[in-house]
Amino acid sequence: MEWTGRARIAAKYVEPDWSPPESVRRDHPGLPDVIPGGSPHNPMGARALALDRAEIAIHGTTKAMRASIGAAASYGCIRMRNEDVIDLYDRVDVGAPVTMIE
């Protein structure tokens, strides 16, 4: 679910709860309805920067998913190490532009 183009930071979250969107639920029907923020199983990790595109965010990740950072392995989100997304979270404001290139 790769994408290119421009977006903006629409919202910022600290240890957000995660509710799998329908696109993820179709592929993983056994997921719970909500994974609480701070859970070691929450794929959003320590911070999330929601973009103004449906169900797309720049976010941290779990230890188990860390090896997938930099690969096209998500449903369009940009995965980062938790320590890096915490740093980015502190540097950008809601409304900041995001440009995704190939």
N, C-alpha and C positions, 0 to 999 in steps of 0.2 A: 504494500500500500504506500509506495513511495510517492512523493509529491515534489513539485518545484514551484517557485513563485514567491510572492510576497504575502506576509501576514503581519499581525501586530500582537503584542502581549495583551490579552484581554483580562487576565486575572492572575493573582499570585496566591499560592497556598503552602502552608507549612504542614508537613506530615498529613497530607490529605487522605481521607477515606477514599476507597476506589470501588466503584460499581462498574462491573464489566459492561461495556456497550454491547448492543446486539451483534455487531460484527465479530466480537471476540466470543460471545456466548455461543454463537453458531458453531465455532470451531472447538470450544471448550465448555460443553454443556454442564459439566460437573462443578464449575466454579460457584462459590457462594454469591448471594446477591450483593453483599458488601464485604470488603476486606478493610478492617479499621486502619486508620493512619497509625504509623509506628510499628505495625505488624511486620515481622521479618518476611512475610509472604505477600506484602503489598508491593506491586510492581511500580508504584509511583515514587517510592523511596522517600527521601527526606524533604524534598521540595518539588513543587510543580508550577510551571508557568504555562497556563492555558493560553492557547492561541485563538484568534478569532476565526478559526476554521473548525468545523464540527469534529468533536472528539479527538483533537490533536493537541499535544502538549510537549513541552521540553521538561523532562523530569529525571529524577534519580532512578535508582533501580535496586533490586535485591542482590544479595551476594551471589545467589545462584544464576542470575541473569547477567551478571557483570561482564562475562566473556562476550556477550552479544553487542556490546557498545561499539558503535562504528559500522555495524553491519545492518543491512536492510532486513531486520528480524522482528520488526514491530508492526503495528497497524497504522503506521504513519507518524508515530511520535518520535521524538529525538531523545534517546537515552543518554544519560551522563552518569559518571560516578557521583555518588552522593556528595562528596567533598567539593566537587566541581560545580554541581548545580546549586549548592549552598552559596558558593562564591558568586555565581552568576545572579542568583536571586537578590543578593545584596547590592548588585551593581546596576540592575535595570528597573525601570518603572513600568507600570501599566501604560500601554500605548506605544512602547518602544517597538520600532520596526524589526522584523525578522525576514531575512531573505534566504531561501533554500535553493541551492544550485546543485546540479549533478556532480 
